Amino acid sequence: MTFSLSGGSLSRGSLSRGSLSRRRFAGAGAAALGAAGLGAAVFGGRTARAATHALDLGVDVPSDHPIGVHLLAAAKAIATATQGEVRISVFTNNALGNDTHMLAQLRSGALPMMAIGDNILAELVPSAAISNIGFAFKDAGTAFAAMDGAVGDIVRQDIRKAGLYPMARIWDLGFREITASTRPIAGPEDMRGFKIRVPPSPISLSLFRGLGASPLTLNVAELYTALQTRLADGQETPLDTIEVNRYYEVQKYGSMTNHMWTGYWVLAGAAAWSALPARLRAAVEGAFNDEAPAERRASEALNASLVPKLRSQGLIINTPDPAPFRAALAKSGFYGHWQAQFGSGLWSALEKYSGPIA
């Protein structure tokens, strides 16, 4: 039994969204890699069978990010559960290409598995963006309940219709927060005319336009310079991205808006999944689903630890009330537009967890 882990060195320009410096979870990542790097293994006192199903899994985060660490842990658990019949080789940090490239490979059958952010998956499966609705979730626990429950049921069904197989539990990247060089974001009035970099996602653009901001879709590799030269007044990403990219060097304020929650789906391609016997499919899915709660806890712990760290690095952090932002989005027509896009069934499922949104 062997596992491989691939990933290039980290730099400010090469980091994907949500990526994390290798120093952060180095201990946990090294432990997972060390356990996964065995050349042969004995399970329950018996020699492991030769791997009959070798599956590569690609992801854009580094190996020491909570997602990378726990993908490796799931791969190890799968080898144990199947006595080495299934080998998952985890390739981190975009080693197999960027998200769009990996998704195309997944659909064609060239890549057996990947973990992908919901906002990128939404390019293929529009309902996957339901978890990105602005200010929908009061906390991560509500997001997990929705995505493990009725909301996730609809999204998983749509993912299967697209020819991919989703594991039952979504993984956590966390809430997105706003940094600024000009002023703290205390309410929607502070967004008026605010030049903010967002990913090229329709729902992100719609959200910030609804708040009166002027969103820009710059390449993330250009973002630090754009903030430094004031081409953009601010940006919005999870806290780990803010810290590892050192945006605190060119931003003065950090606002814990929690305006959008982002998750990662663990997916298998149709051909690779159907090639596994039912008992092996159960072992693979069971391991990824069992690992999801630990990954979620690690992600939440990481984000909590970064608030004091970013303060110590000079970022002035405030926590605004989300209610005025939601009211502004409702008035702008944001919620009405996306309710029509997603349909009444999916929207009603969301409101079972979020409460009435608009």
VEXDREN-2710 file (C-alpha; in Angstrom, 1 decimal):
% VEXDREN-2710
k/r/px/py/pz
1/MET/0.0/0.0/0.0
2/THR/1.3/3.4/-0.9
3/PHE/0.0/7.0/-0.7
4/SER/1.4/9.9/-2.5
5/LEU/1.1/13.5/-1.7
6/SER/2.1/16.2/-4.2
7/GLY/2.1/20.0/-3.9
8/GLY/4.3/22.8/-5.0
9/SER/5.9/25.4/-2.7
10/LEU/3.7/28.2/-1.5
11/SER/4.0/31.8/-2.5
12/ARG/1.8/34.9/-2.4
13/GLY/1.1/34.7/-6.1
14/SER/0.4/30.9/-6.3
15/LEU/-2.0/30.5/-3.4
16/SER/-5.5/29.4/-4.1
17/ARG/-8.5/30.7/-2.1
18/GLY/-8.5/29.3/1.4
19/SER/-4.9/28.2/1.2
20/LEU/-2.7/28.1/4.2
21/SER/1.0/28.4/4.9
22/ARG/2.8/25.1/5.4
23/ARG/3.9/26.2/8.8
24/ARG/0.4/26.4/10.1
25/PHE/-0.6/22.7/10.4
26/ALA/2.9/21.3/9.8
27/GLY/2.7/19.0/12.8
28/ALA/-0.7/17.6/11.9
29/GLY/0.0/17.4/8.2
30/ALA/3.3/15.7/8.8
31/ALA/1.7/13.2/11.1
32/ALA/-1.0/12.4/8.6
33/LEU/1.6/12.1/5.8
34/GLY/3.9/9.9/7.8
35/ALA/1.0/7.6/8.6
36/ALA/0.0/7.5/5.0
37/GLY/3.4/7.0/3.5
38/LEU/3.8/3.3/4.4
39/GLY/5.1/1.1/1.7
40/ALA/3.3/-2.0/3.0
41/ALA/1.0/-2.6/5.9
42/VAL/-0.6/-5.3/8.0
43/PHE/-4.3/-4.9/9.0
44/GLY/-5.7/-7.0/11.8
45/GLY/-2.6/-9.3/11.7
46/ARG/-3.0/-10.1/8.1
47/THR/-0.9/-8.8/5.2
48/ALA/-2.8/-6.2/3.2
49/ARG/-4.0/-7.2/-0.3
50/ALA/-2.5/-5.5/-3.3
51/ALA/-4.4/-2.4/-4.3
52/THR/-6.8/-3.2/-7.0
53/HIS/-8.3/0.3/-7.1
54/ALA/-5.9/3.2/-7.2
55/LEU/-7.6/6.6/-7.1
56/ASP/-6.1/10.0/-7.4
57/LEU/-7.8/12.9/-5.6
58/GLY/-6.9/16.5/-6.3
59/VAL/-7.5/19.6/-4.2
60/ASP/-6.4/23.2/-4.3
61/VAL/-5.4/23.7/-0.6
62/PRO/-2.0/22.8/0.9
63/SER/-1.4/19.6/2.8
64/ASP/-1.4/21.3/6.2
65/HIS/-4.7/23.1/5.7
66/PRO/-7.5/21.3/7.7
67/ILE/-9.0/20.1/4.4
68/GLY/-5.7/18.6/3.3
69/VAL/-4.9/17.1/6.7
70/HIS/-8.2/15.3/6.9
71/LEU/-8.3/14.2/3.3
72/LEU/-5.0/12.3/4.1
73/ALA/-6.6/10.9/7.3
74/ALA/-9.6/9.7/5.3
75/ALA/-7.2/8.1/2.7
76/LYS/-5.4/6.2/5.5
77/ALA/-8.8/5.1/7.0
78/ILE/-9.9/3.8/3.6
79/ALA/-6.7/1.7/3.1
80/THR/-7.3/0.2/6.6
81/ALA/-11.0/-0.5/6.0
82/THR/-10.4/-2.1/2.6
83/GLN/-7.2/-3.9/3.7
84/GLY/-5.3/-2.0/1.0
85/GLU/-7.7/-2.8/-1.9
86/VAL/-8.4/0.9/-2.4
87/ARG/-5.5/3.4/-2.5
88/ILE/-6.3/7.1/-2.5
89/SER/-3.4/9.3/-3.6
90/VAL/-4.0/12.9/-2.4
91/PHE/-2.5/15.7/-4.6
92/THR/-2.7/19.0/-2.8
93/ASN/-2.0/22.7/-3.7
94/ASN/-3.3/22.5/-7.3
95/ALA/-0.6/19.8/-8.2
96/LEU/-3.1/18.4/-10.8
97/GLY/-4.2/21.8/-12.1
98/ASN/-6.5/24.5/-10.9
99/ASP/-10.1/23.8/-9.8
100/THR/-11.6/24.4/-13.3
101/HIS/-9.1/22.1/-14.9
102/MET/-9.6/19.4/-12.3
103/LEU/-13.3/19.6/-12.6
104/ALA/-13.1/19.1/-16.3
105/GLN/-10.8/16.1/-15.7
106/LEU/-13.2/14.7/-13.2
107/ARG/-16.1/14.9/-15.7
108/SER/-14.1/13.3/-18.4
109/GLY/-12.9/10.4/-16.2
110/ALA/-9.2/11.5/-16.3
111/LEU/-9.3/12.3/-12.6
112/PRO/-11.2/9.9/-10.3
113/MET/-11.8/12.2/-7.3
114/MET/-11.5/15.8/-6.2
115/ALA/-12.5/18.2/-3.4
116/ILE/-13.9/21.5/-4.6
117/GLY/-15.3/24.7/-3.3
118/ASP/-19.0/25.1/-3.6
119/ASN/-18.6/28.4/-5.5
120/ILE/-16.5/26.8/-8.2
121/LEU/-18.8/23.7/-8.4
122/ALA/-21.7/26.1/-8.9
123/GLU/-20.3/26.7/-12.4
124/LEU/-21.5/23.2/-13.3
125/VAL/-24.2/22.7/-10.6
126/PRO/-25.9/26.0/-10.0
127/SER/-27.7/24.8/-6.9
128/ALA/-24.3/24.3/-5.2
129/ALA/-24.2/28.1/-4.7
130/ILE/-27.1/28.0/-2.3
131/SER/-24.7/27.8/0.6
132/ASN/-23.2/31.1/-0.5
133/ILE/-26.3/33.1/0.0
134/GLY/-25.3/36.3/1.8
135/PHE/-25.9/36.3/5.6
136/ALA/-28.0/33.1/5.4
137/PHE/-26.2/31.2/8.2
138/LYS/-25.9/32.7/11.7
139/ASP/-23.0/30.2/12.4
140/ALA/-21.1/27.3/11.0
141/GLY/-23.3/24.8/12.9
142/THR/-26.4/26.1/11.0
143/ALA/-24.6/25.7/7.7
144/PHE/-23.6/22.1/8.6
145/ALA/-27.1/21.2/9.6
146/ALA/-28.5/22.6/6.3
147/MET/-26.0/21.0/4.1
148/ASP/-26.2/17.6/5.9
149/GLY/-30.0/17.9/5.8
150/ALA/-32.7/19.0/3.3
151/VAL/-30.6/21.7/1.5
152/GLY/-27.7/19.3/0.9
153/ASP/-30.2/16.6/-0.2
154/ILE/-31.3/18.7/-3.1
155/VAL/-27.7/19.8/-4.0
156/ARG/-26.4/16.2/-3.9
157/GLN/-29.2/15.1/-6.2
158/ASP/-28.2/17.8/-8.7
159/ILE/-24.6/16.9/-8.5
160/ARG/-25.5/13.3/-9.3
161/LYS/-27.5/14.5/-12.3
162/ALA/-24.4/16.2/-13.5
163/GLY/-22.6/12.8/-13.6
164/LEU/-20.6/13.1/-10.4
165/TYR/-21.0/11.4/-7.0
166/PRO/-20.9/13.6/-3.9
167/MET/-20.0/12.3/-0.5
168/ALA/-22.8/12.9/1.9
169/ARG/-21.1/15.5/4.2
170/ILE/-19.7/18.7/2.9
171/TRP/-16.4/19.9/4.4
172/ASP/-15.7/23.4/5.8
173/LEU/-13.6/26.3/4.5
174/GLY/-15.3/28.8/6.7
175/PHE/-16.9/32.3/6.5
176/ARG/-15.6/35.0/4.3
177/GLU/-14.6/38.3/6.0
178/ILE/-13.8/41.8/4.6
179/THR/-10.6/43.7/4.9
180/ALA/-10.2/47.4/4.0
181/SER/-7.6/50.1/3.8
182/THR/-10.0/53.0/4.0
183/ARG/-12.4/52.4/6.8
184/PRO/-13.9/49.6/9.0
185/ILE/-17.1/48.0/7.5
186/ALA/-19.6/48.6/10.3
187/GLY/-22.8/48.6/8.2
188/PRO/-24.0/48.6/4.6
189/GLU/-23.5/52.3/4.3
190/ASP/-19.7/51.7/4.5
191/MET/-20.0/49.6/1.4
192/ARG/-21.2/52.4/-0.9
193/GLY/-18.6/52.9/-3.6
194/PHE/-16.2/50.6/-1.9
195/LYS/-13.9/49.0/-4.4
196/ILE/-13.7/45.3/-3.3
197/ARG/-12.1/42.4/-5.0
198/VAL/-14.3/39.3/-5.3
199/PRO/-13.9/36.0/-7.1
200/PRO/-15.6/35.8/-10.5
201/SER/-18.7/34.3/-9.0
202/PRO/-22.2/35.6/-10.0
203/ILE/-23.5/35.4/-6.5
204/SER/-20.5/37.3/-5.1
205/LEU/-20.8/40.0/-7.6
206/SER/-24.5/40.2/-7.0
207/LEU/-24.1/40.4/-3.2
208/PHE/-21.7/43.3/-3.2
209/ARG/-23.5/45.2/-5.9
210/GLY/-26.6/44.8/-3.8
211/LEU/-24.8/46.4/-0.9
212/GLY/-23.8/49.4/-3.1
213/ALA/-20.1/48.4/-3.5
214/SER/-18.1/48.4/-6.7
215/PRO/-16.8/44.8/-7.0
216/LEU/-13.7/44.0/-9.0
217/THR/-12.8/40.5/-10.3
218/LEU/-9.0/40.6/-10.2
219/ASN/-6.9/37.5/-10.4
220/VAL/-5.9/36.4/-6.8
221/ALA/-2.2/36.5/-7.9
222/GLU/-2.6/40.2/-8.5
223/LEU/-4.6/41.0/-5.3
224/TYR/-1.7/42.0/-2.9
225/THR/-0.4/44.5/-5.4
226/ALA/-3.9/45.8/-6.1
227/LEU/-4.4/46.4/-2.4
228/GLN/-1.0/48.0/-2.0
229/THR/-1.6/50.4/-4.9
230/ARG/-5.2/51.1/-3.9
231/LEU/-6.5/49.7/-7.1
232/ALA/-8.9/48.0/-4.7
233/ASP/-10.0/49.4/-1.4
234/GLY/-10.4/45.9/0.1
235/GLN/-11.1/42.2/-0.4
236/GLU/-13.1/39.4/1.1
237/THR/-11.7/35.9/1.9
238/PRO/-11.6/33.5/4.8
239/LEU/-9.2/34.5/7.6
240/ASP/-6.6/31.9/6.7
241/THR/-6.2/33.5/3.3
242/ILE/-5.9/36.9/4.8
243/GLU/-3.1/35.7/7.1
244/VAL/-1.1/33.6/4.8
245/ASN/-1.2/36.2/2.0
246/ARG/-0.2/38.9/4.5
247/TYR/-3.0/41.2/3.4
248/TYR/-2.7/42.8/6.9
249/GLU/0.4/44.5/5.5
250/VAL/-1.6/46.5/3.0
251/GLN/-5.0/46.6/4.8
252/LYS/-5.8/48.4/8.1
253/TYR/-9.2/47.1/9.0
254/GLY/-10.7/43.6/9.2
255/SER/-14.5/43.3/9.6
256/MET/-16.0/39.9/10.7
257/THR/-19.0/40.2/8.5
258/ASN/-19.4/36.4/8.0
259/HIS/-21.2/37.5/4.9
260/MET/-20.8/34.2/3.0
261/TRP/-20.1/30.6/4.2
262/THR/-18.1/28.4/1.9
263/GLY/-17.8/24.6/1.9
264/TYR/-15.9/21.9/0.0
265/TRP/-17.6/18.9/-1.6
266/VAL/-15.6/15.7/-1.9
267/LEU/-16.6/14.2/-5.3
268/ALA/-16.0/11.1/-7.4
269/GLY/-16.3/10.8/-11.1
270/ALA/-19.0/8.5/-12.4
271/ALA/-16.7/6.0/-14.1
272/ALA/-14.3/5.7/-11.1
273/TRP/-17.2/5.4/-8.6
274/SER/-19.1/2.8/-10.6
275/ALA/-15.9/0.7/-11.0
276/LEU/-15.8/0.1/-7.3
277/PRO/-17.8/-2.8/-5.9
278/ALA/-20.6/-1.8/-3.5
279/ARG/-18.7/-2.8/-0.4
280/LEU/-15.7/-0.7/-1.4
281/ARG/-17.9/2.3/-2.3
282/ALA/-19.4/2.0/1.2
283/ALA/-15.9/2.0/2.8
284/VAL/-14.7/5.0/0.8
285/GLU/-17.8/7.1/1.4
286/GLY/-17.9/6.1/5.0
287/ALA/-14.4/7.2/5.6
288/PHE/-14.8/10.6/4.0
289/ASN/-18.1/11.2/5.8
290/ASP/-16.6/10.1/9.2
291/GLU/-13.7/12.5/8.7
292/ALA/-15.9/15.5/7.9
293/PRO/-16.8/16.4/11.6
294/ALA/-13.1/16.4/12.6
295/GLU/-12.2/18.6/9.6
296/ARG/-15.0/21.0/10.5
297/ARG/-13.8/21.3/14.1
298/ALA/-10.2/21.9/12.9
299/SER/-11.4/24.6/10.4
300/GLU/-13.4/26.4/13.1
301/ALA/-10.5/26.2/15.6
302/LEU/-8.1/27.6/13.0
303/ASN/-10.3/30.6/12.2
304/ALA/-10.9/31.3/15.9
305/SER/-7.1/31.3/16.5
306/LEU/-6.5/33.7/13.6
307/VAL/-8.5/36.6/15.1
308/PRO/-6.0/37.4/17.9
309/LYS/-3.1/36.7/15.6
310/LEU/-4.3/39.1/12.9
311/ARG/-4.9/41.7/15.7
312/SER/-1.3/41.2/16.8
313/GLN/-0.2/41.8/13.2
314/GLY/-1.8/45.2/13.2
315/LEU/-5.3/44.5/11.8
316/ILE/-8.0/46.5/13.5
317/ILE/-10.9/44.0/13.8
318/ASN/-14.6/44.8/14.4
319/THR/-17.7/42.6/14.3
320/PRO/-20.7/44.3/12.7
321/ASP/-24.4/43.4/13.2
322/PRO/-25.5/41.3/10.2
323/ALA/-29.2/42.5/10.3
324/PRO/-28.6/45.9/8.5
325/PHE/-26.7/44.1/5.7
326/ARG/-29.6/41.6/5.3
327/ALA/-32.1/44.4/5.2
328/ALA/-30.0/46.2/2.5
329/LEU/-29.8/43.1/0.4
330/ALA/-33.5/42.5/0.7
331/LYS/-34.2/46.1/-0.4
332/SER/-31.9/45.8/-3.4
333/GLY/-33.7/42.7/-4.7
334/PHE/-30.7/40.4/-4.0
335/TYR/-32.7/37.7/-2.2
336/GLY/-35.7/37.9/-4.6
337/HIS/-33.4/37.4/-7.6
338/TRP/-31.7/34.4/-6.1
339/GLN/-34.9/32.9/-4.8
340/ALA/-36.1/32.9/-8.4
341/GLN/-32.8/31.5/-9.6
342/PHE/-32.8/28.6/-7.1
343/GLY/-36.5/27.9/-7.2
344/SER/-39.0/27.7/-4.4
345/GLY/-38.1/24.1/-3.3
346/LEU/-34.5/24.8/-2.6
347/TRP/-35.2/28.2/-1.1
348/SER/-37.8/26.8/1.3
349/ALA/-35.4/24.1/2.3
350/LEU/-32.8/26.8/3.1
351/GLU/-35.2/28.9/5.2
352/LYS/-35.9/25.8/7.4
353/TYR/-32.4/26.4/8.8
354/SER/-31.8/30.1/8.2
355/GLY/-35.3/31.4/9.1
356/PRO/-37.1/33.8/6.7
357/ILE/-34.5/35.6/4.7
358/ALA/-36.5/38.2/2.9
END
